[in-house]
Amino acid sequence: MKLNIKKNDKVIVTTGDSKGSIGVVDSINREKLTAIVRDVNLVTKHRKPSAKYPQGGIVKEPAGIHISNLQLIDPKSNKATRISKRRESDGTVVRISKKSGEVIK
């Protein structure tokens, strides 16, 4: 399945508790179709003391958000947009914003 969202894309959350939040995609899980967005959808985890967390305690971590609940941000207007794809003359495929016609890098 081809995904319209890639790592380091600026996205907005369209539904759920974090609706309206804007962030950058840190990673994508292609099997579960979820994305980790920086500083969005933070959940509280209770950690036991270990080598990685010597203090232990309560830690806030970002949880995955389903891809269908995310939309790309238009580079020109900073609003949510759909995308289309176009093949350039050199053979590369670029993503284009439906809202402004700008190329999404």
N, C-alpha and C positions, 0 to 999 in steps of 0.2 A: 504494500500500500504506500502510495506517495503522500508525503506530508507537506503542507504548505508552510509549516513553522519549522525553523532551524535554530540551532544554538546561536546565542548572542543576538537574537531578534528582540525588538522591543514590542511587547504585547500588552493587551488590556484584558482583564478578566470580565466575561460577559454575564456569568451567573454564579450563584453560590454566596457564601459568607464574605468572600473577598471581592464582590462585584464592584467594578469601577477602578480597581487597583491596577496600576501600571508598573511593569517591571521588565527585567531582561531575563531571557531563558538561559538557565545554567546548563541543563541537560535534558535529554529526551529519552524516554523508555519506549522503544518502538513495539515491544511485545504487548505492553499494557496500554499503549497510546496515551501516556501521561507525560507531562513536562514539569520540571522543577523550575519555578520562577523565583528569582532573587527577592527576598524580603516580602513575599506574598504567601498567604495560606500557611502561616506559622502555627505549628502544633507544639504542645508541651510534652517533653519526654522526661521520664525519671531515670537517671543514670546511676548505676552502682559505681563505686570507686574502681578504677582500673588504671592501666598505664596511660591510656589516652585521656581519661578524665580522672586525675588523681583525687580531686575534691568530691566527685560525684555530684549529686544534687539534681535540680530541675534545669533542663536545657530547652531552649526554643529552637526548633529546626523547621525548615520549609518542607511541606509535604507536596506530593504530586497533584497536579490538576489535569483533568482530562482535556485532551487536545480540542474537543468540540466546544469547550468553555472558554477558549482563548481566541482572540482576533489580533491580527497584526496592526501596528500603528502606521498610519500614512506619514511618510517623512516630511511632507509639505504642511499638512494641516494639523498633525498630531491628534487625529481622530481614528477610530476603528475603520478598517477597510477590508474589502475582499481583494483577491489577487487574480491576475491572469498570468499565463506564461507565454513567452515568445522566444523563438529560436533566432539568434543573431546570425549574421553572415559568416562569422568565424566558427559557428557550430555550437556555441555555448547557449544555454537556456537561462533567461533572466526572468525575474518575477516583477510584475508591473502592478502598481496600485490601481484599482478600478476607480477610486475617488478622484485622483489627481493626474493619473497617467505617468507618475514618476517611477523610476526604477528603484526597487527595494534591494539594497545591498546586503 
